Amino acid sequence: MERLTTERPLLLASGSPRRREILENLRVPFIVCAAAIDESVLPGEQATDYLARIALAKLDAAPAAARDRLSAARAVLVADTSVMIDGNIFGKPASARDAERMIEKLAGCTHEVWTRFVIGSAEPTPRVLHAETVVTRVTFRPLDAAHVHAYCASGEGVDKAGAYSAQGLGSSLIARICGSYSNVVGLPACEVVVALEQLGLWS
C-alpha cells in the first residue's frame, strides 16, 4: 500500500482523546470520525470473541460515520479496550456505584488490559488488513473503602474501561505494569506502528 500522508491520512474511527494523543505523539497523519456502536457484552460471550466482534463492528460502522471523509483516507484504524479479571469483562462503568464495584474488585489484584485494534481498507465495505490483540498486566495496590470512594468521586474513570485512568489520578492506584503502557491508555503504540510499517503505510 502507499504511505500515509497529510493528504491521504489514517482515519481513526474513535472518539477517544487518548487514542488521538497517542497517534499525535507518533506523528502519524490522521483524521478522526468516531464510529458509535452498541458495546454491550452478549450473554456468555468470551473476552476474545467480544473484542473481535466489537472491533469488526466498529470497522463496519466507519464508512457510514465518515461519509465523505472516507475517500480522503488511506486506511482506517479502529480499537476497543477492555479490562479483564477472573474471566469478567470490565468496560465503561454504567454508574458511580458500578465504578466503585470495579475499583473494589481491582484493588490489591492483578488484572489484564486487552486492546483489539484493526487496520482496514478505506472503502465503503472495509477489508481487514491487520487485526491484533495486545495484553498488558496491571497490578493495583490495596485500597480501603475511603480510597475507592474518593477516586470514583473524582469522575476520572467515568468513560474508561475498568473505571480508571492510568495516566491521571488513577496512576496512584497502580503498583506495577507488565507490558505496553500505552495499551492501558487505549492504543498499543509500538504494535500499531509495526503493523503500519508491515502494511507499507508508515516508515
N, C-alpha and C positions, 0 to 999 in steps of 0.2 A: 504493500500500500504506500501511497505518498505520505510524506511527512506532514505533521500538524503545523499549521501556520496561523497567523492572526487573521488571515483571510478565510482559511478553512480550518477552524479550531475544533477542539473536542467539545461535544455537547454534554454537559453534566446535567443529567436528569434527576436532580436532587435539590431540595431547598435548604439543605444543611449548611449553615455558615462555617462549620468546622471543615467540611469537605472542600468548600471553596478556598478556605485559607490554606489548606494543605496543597492544593493544586497551584495556588498563587506562589507559595514558597518554593515549589518545584519549578516555577516559571514555565509551566505548560500552558499554552494558549487555550482558553476555553470560554464558552458562553454557558449560561445557566437557564434551564427551563424545567422546573420541578414536575415530576410525574407522580400525581397523587393516586394511591390505590388503597384498598382495604387490607390492612396488615394483620388482621386477626388470625390467631392460630387455630387451625382446624382441630376438632376433637381427635385425640390420639396421634396427632401429627408429630413425627420425629424432627429433631432440630435440623438435620441435614436436608430433609425433604422440605421443611418450612422455608429455609433460607434460599434453596434453589427455586422454589415456587415464587417467592416474593420478588427475587431478583429478576426472574424472567417476566413476571407481571409488570414490573417497572419498565423493563426494556420494551415490552409490547405497548405500554401506555405512552412511551416517549414521543412517538410521531404525532399523536393527537394533541399532546400537551405543547409540543414545539411548533406545530403548524408550519408557517412559512420559514421558521428559523432552521428547520431540519436541513434544508437544501444548502445552507451556508456551512454546515458542519462536515468534518471529515469522518468522524466516528462518534459513537455515543457511549457514555460511561454511566452505569447505574451501580448502586451498592445498598446493602442493608446490613445493619449491625445489631446483634442481639447478645445479651448476657446469658450464660448457661451455668446452672448449678444444680447438682443432683438430678440431672435429666430434665429440669424445668427451664422453659424459655422465659426470660425476663425482657420484655420490650419496654415501651414507654409507659410510665405509671398512669393509671386511669384517674387517680385522685391522690390527695395528700396522704390519706391513710394507706393507699396502695404503695406509695413511695416509701413510707415508713416500714411497711411489711417487707419490701425488697431489701432495704438497707439493714434491717434487723437480721434477715436471712444471710446477707453477705458478710456481716460483721464477724471478724475473727476467723474467717474461712478463705479458702482459695477457690475462685471461680474462673470461668473461661469467657473471653470475649471473642465472638465469631463475627467476622465480616465477610460476606459473599459479595464479590464485585464481578461485574460482567462488562466487557467491552463489545459493542455491537456495531454493525454497519449502519451508516446514516441513510436509511431507506424507509419508505412507507411501511414495509414489513421487515424490520431489522433482523439480520443474521447474527448469531453469536460467533464472535471471532475469538474470544478468550473468556473463560469462566474459572474462578478460583476462590477458595475459601481459606482465609488466614485466621489462625487461632493464637490468642495470647492468654497467658495465665496471669491472673491478678490476685494478690493476697491483701485482704483488708486487715487492719489492726482490730483488736477487740474494742467494742463500743458499748457504752451503757445507754440507757433509755434517753437520758438528757442529751447526749451527743447525737443520737439518732434524730431526736425531735428537732434539735437546733439546726442540724444540717438540712433536713427536709423543709423546715420553715423558711429557709433561705430562698427556696423556689428554684435553685440552680438546676436540679435534676428533673424538672417537670417534663421537659421534652426530650429526654435522653434515655437510651436503653439502660435498664438496671437502676434508673433514678439517680445517677450520679455523673459528675463530670470529672474526668481525670486531670484536666488542665486548670480547673478552678479551685474552689474551696474543697472540692472532693479529693484533691491531691493530698490533703491532710488525713484522709481515711486510708490511703494506700501505703502498705508497708513494703510491698515488693511487686515488681512487674517482670515477668519472664516472657520475652518475645517482643514483638513490634509495639512500641508506644503509640505511634500514630494510628495503629489498628484500633486501639482502645478509644481514641478520639473519634474515629469514624471512617478512616480510609488508610489501608496499609501502603504508605508512600513508596517504599522500596519495591514491593511486589507489583504495584501499579506501573511504576517506571519500567521495570524489567519486561512486563507484558507489552507495554507500548513499544519498547525497543525491539522486542521479538517480532512484533507485527509490522515493523518498519515505519511506525508512526512518530517515533521520537529517537533522539540520539544525544 
